[in-house]
Amino acid sequence: AAHFDHLDLPGFESWMRGQADEERAHAYRIFDFVLDRDGRVELGGIDAPAGEFGAVLETMQTTLDHERRVSAQINDLYELALGENDFPAQ
């Protein structure tokens, strides 16, 4: 979002902020799910995001690739829940 703000592309900036909000909401759903099941949430460090980005199309392709990786991880969690017959997780 900051990158697009810097490029004076408010539509892209707003869209990216919305995506970030959505991802935080997803993270909190997982966080709350673990807590509701008396689990312990352990948060580890993450690498800082890139500070430089390419052209708009390149940036959006990187965003799409990341979304695909995250979706695959969620699918893996769902598959694990199926294998464990963990119906609430499904």
KETOR-489174 format. One line per 10 residues: their letters; for each residue y, x, z of N, C-alpha, C. Coordinates in nm, 3 decimals. Layout:
<atoms>
A	Y:X:Z:Y:X:Z:Y:X:Z  ...
</atoms>
This chain:
<atoms>
AAHFDHLDLP	-0.119:0.083:0.000:0.000:0.000:0.000:0.125:0.087:0.000  0.122:0.193:0.081:0.238:0.281:0.087:0.261:0.351:-0.047  0.152:0.387:-0.113:0.162:0.452:-0.245:0.232:0.359:-0.344  0.190:0.235:-0.346:0.250:0.140:-0.439:0.393:0.105:-0.399  0.420:0.105:-0.272:0.558:0.084:-0.227:0.646:0.198:-0.278  0.594:0.320:-0.266:0.668:0.437:-0.313:0.696:0.429:-0.463  0.601:0.372:-0.539:0.618:0.357:-0.684:0.702:0.234:-0.720  0.749:0.163:-0.617:0.828:0.040:-0.637:0.749:-0.065:-0.716  0.625:-0.085:-0.672:0.538:-0.187:-0.730:0.500:-0.285:-0.619  0.593:-0.375:-0.585:0.571:-0.462:-0.470:0.451:-0.555:-0.481
GFESWMRGQA	0.415:-0.595:-0.600:0.297:-0.681:-0.616:0.170:-0.608:-0.577  0.155:-0.485:-0.625:0.040:-0.404:-0.589:0.041:-0.371:-0.440  0.159:-0.340:-0.390:0.173:-0.308:-0.246:0.128:-0.426:-0.161  0.173:-0.544:-0.196:0.137:-0.664:-0.121:-0.014:-0.691:-0.130  -0.069:-0.673:-0.249:-0.213:-0.696:-0.268:-0.294:-0.600:-0.182  -0.252:-0.472:-0.180:-0.323:-0.373:-0.100:-0.314:-0.404:0.049  -0.198:-0.450:0.095:-0.185:-0.489:0.235:-0.281:-0.603:0.268  -0.290:-0.698:0.177:-0.383:-0.810:0.196:-0.527:-0.762:0.204  -0.563:-0.665:0.119:-0.698:-0.609:0.122:-0.725:-0.539:0.254  -0.626:-0.465:0.302:-0.642:-0.395:0.430:-0.661:-0.496:0.544
DEERAHAYRI	-0.583:-0.603:0.541:-0.598:-0.707:0.644:-0.738:-0.768:0.640  -0.787:-0.793:0.518:-0.920:-0.852:0.503:-1.028:-0.758:0.558  -1.015:-0.629:0.529:-1.115:-0.533:0.577:-1.111:-0.520:0.729  -0.991:-0.525:0.787:-0.982:-0.523:0.934:-1.048:-0.646:0.994  -1.029:-0.761:0.931:-1.093:-0.884:0.980:-1.245:-0.870:0.975  -1.297:-0.811:0.867:-1.441:-0.789:0.857:-1.489:-0.696:0.968  -1.415:-0.591:0.992:-1.453:-0.495:1.096:-1.458:-0.563:1.233  -1.359:-0.647:1.261:-1.358:-0.715:1.389:-1.471:-0.816:1.401  -1.514:-0.876:1.290:-1.629:-0.966:1.296:-1.754:-0.890:1.338  -1.773:-0.772:1.282:-1.888:-0.689:1.321:-1.874:-0.645:1.466
FDFVLDRDGR	-1.755:-0.602:1.503:-1.724:-0.560:1.640:-1.759:-0.672:1.738  -1.709:-0.793:1.710:-1.734:-0.908:1.798:-1.881:-0.947:1.799  -1.947:-0.936:1.685:-2.090:-0.967:1.677:-2.169:-0.878:1.772  -2.139:-0.750:1.769:-2.209:-0.655:1.856:-2.182:-0.689:2.002  -2.056:-0.714:2.036:-2.021:-0.746:2.174:-2.084:-0.878:2.219  -2.087:-0.978:2.132:-2.147:-1.107:2.168:-2.296:-1.095:2.196  -2.358:-0.993:2.143:-2.501:-0.971:2.166:-2.525:-0.866:2.273  -2.423:-0.845:2.356:-2.429:-0.749:2.467:-2.455:-0.606:2.421  -2.413:-0.576:2.300:-2.425:-0.440:2.250:-2.305:-0.358:2.293  -2.314:-0.233:2.265:-2.204:-0.142:2.297:-2.146:-0.091:2.166
VELGGIDAPA	-2.018:-0.107:2.152:-1.949:-0.059:2.032:-1.910:0.087:2.053  -1.952:0.171:1.964:-1.915:0.311:1.968:-1.841:0.345:1.840  -1.716:0.381:1.855:-1.634:0.412:1.740:-1.624:0.563:1.722  -1.653:0.609:1.605:-1.642:0.751:1.573:-1.519:0.775:1.488  -1.488:0.899:1.470:-1.374:0.936:1.387:-1.404:0.913:1.240  -1.301:0.893:1.165:-1.314:0.882:1.020:-1.216:0.979:0.956  -1.248:1.021:0.836:-1.158:1.110:0.765:-1.031:1.036:0.726  -0.923:1.108:0.722:-0.797:1.050:0.678:-0.809:1.012:0.531  -0.744:0.905:0.491:-0.747:0.867:0.349:-0.669:0.970:0.266  -0.695:0.967:0.139:-0.622:1.055:0.048:-0.472:1.030:0.060
GEFGAVLETM	-0.395:1.132:0.041:-0.250:1.118:0.049:-0.185:1.110:-0.088  -0.259:1.151:-0.189:-0.208:1.148:-0.326:-0.300:1.063:-0.411  -0.241:0.987:-0.498:-0.316:0.900:-0.587:-0.267:0.920:-0.729  -0.349:0.884:-0.824:-0.313:0.899:-0.964:-0.237:0.778:-1.015  -0.253:0.755:-1.142:-0.190:0.641:-1.208:-0.245:0.511:-1.149  -0.175:0.403:-1.175:-0.214:0.273:-1.119:-0.359:0.240:-1.156  -0.397:0.256:-1.281:-0.533:0.222:-1.323:-0.635:0.308:-1.248  -0.608:0.437:-1.234:-0.699:0.526:-1.160:-0.710:0.483:-1.013  -0.598:0.448:-0.954:-0.598:0.405:-0.814:-0.678:0.276:-0.797  -0.661:0.184:-0.889:-0.734:0.058:-0.880:-0.884:0.081:-0.905
QTTLDHERRV	-0.920:0.175:-0.992:-1.061:0.206:-1.015:-1.123:0.265:-0.889  -1.048:0.353:-0.822:-1.096:0.411:-0.696:-1.116:0.301:-0.592  -1.023:0.207:-0.589:-1.033:0.093:-0.496:-1.157:0.010:-0.526  -1.182:-0.017:-0.653:-1.299:-0.094:-0.693:-1.428:-0.021:-0.656  -1.432:0.109:-0.680:-1.550:0.188:-0.645:-1.577:0.182:-0.494  -1.471:0.191:-0.416:-1.485:0.183:-0.270:-1.536:0.046:-0.229  -1.482:-0.059:-0.288:-1.527:-0.195:-0.256:-1.674:-0.212:-0.288  -1.719:-0.155:-0.397:-1.861:-0.163:-0.434:-1.948:-0.090:-0.332  -1.903:0.027:-0.284:-1.980:0.101:-0.182:-1.990:0.021:-0.053  -1.878:-0.037:-0.010:-1.877:-0.115:0.114:-1.967:-0.238:0.099
SAQINDLYEL	-1.959:-0.305:-0.015:-2.044:-0.423:-0.038:-2.191:-0.385:-0.033  -2.226:-0.269:-0.089:-2.365:-0.223:-0.084:-2.408:-0.197:0.060  -2.319:-0.143:0.141:-2.352:-0.120:0.282:-2.374:-0.252:0.356  -2.293:-0.350:0.326:-2.310:-0.482:0.388:-2.442:-0.543:0.344  -2.474:-0.529:0.217:-2.603:-0.579:0.168:-2.719:-0.510:0.238  -2.706:-0.380:0.264:-2.811:-0.307:0.336:-2.828:-0.362:0.478  -2.716:-0.394:0.543:-2.724:-0.453:0.677:-2.793:-0.588:0.673  -2.760:-0.668:0.572:-2.823:-0.799:0.557:-2.974:-0.784:0.535  -3.012:-0.688:0.451:-3.153:-0.664:0.425:-3.225:-0.621:0.553  -3.161:-0.539:0.632:-3.219:-0.497:0.761:-3.238:-0.619:0.852
ALGENDFPAQ	-3.137:-0.707:0.857:-3.146:-0.827:0.940:-3.262:-0.915:0.893  -3.280:-0.925:0.762:-3.394:-1.003:0.709:-3.526:-0.943:0.754  -3.538:-0.812:0.743:-3.661:-0.744:0.781:-3.692:-0.756:0.929  -3.590:-0.769:1.010:-3.605:-0.781:1.155:-3.611:-0.927:1.200  -3.606:-1.020:1.106:-3.599:-1.164:1.137:-3.484:-1.194:1.233  -3.375:-1.125:1.213:-3.256:-1.143:1.296:-3.169:-1.251:1.233  -3.204:-1.375:1.261:-3.137:-1.489:1.197:-2.990:-1.499:1.230  -2.947:-1.471:1.353:-2.801:-1.477:1.380:-2.722:-1.374:1.297  -2.781:-1.260:1.273:-2.713:-1.158:1.193:-2.701:-1.202:1.047  -2.798:-1.279:1.003:-2.794:-1.325:0.864:-2.682:-1.426:0.846
</atoms>
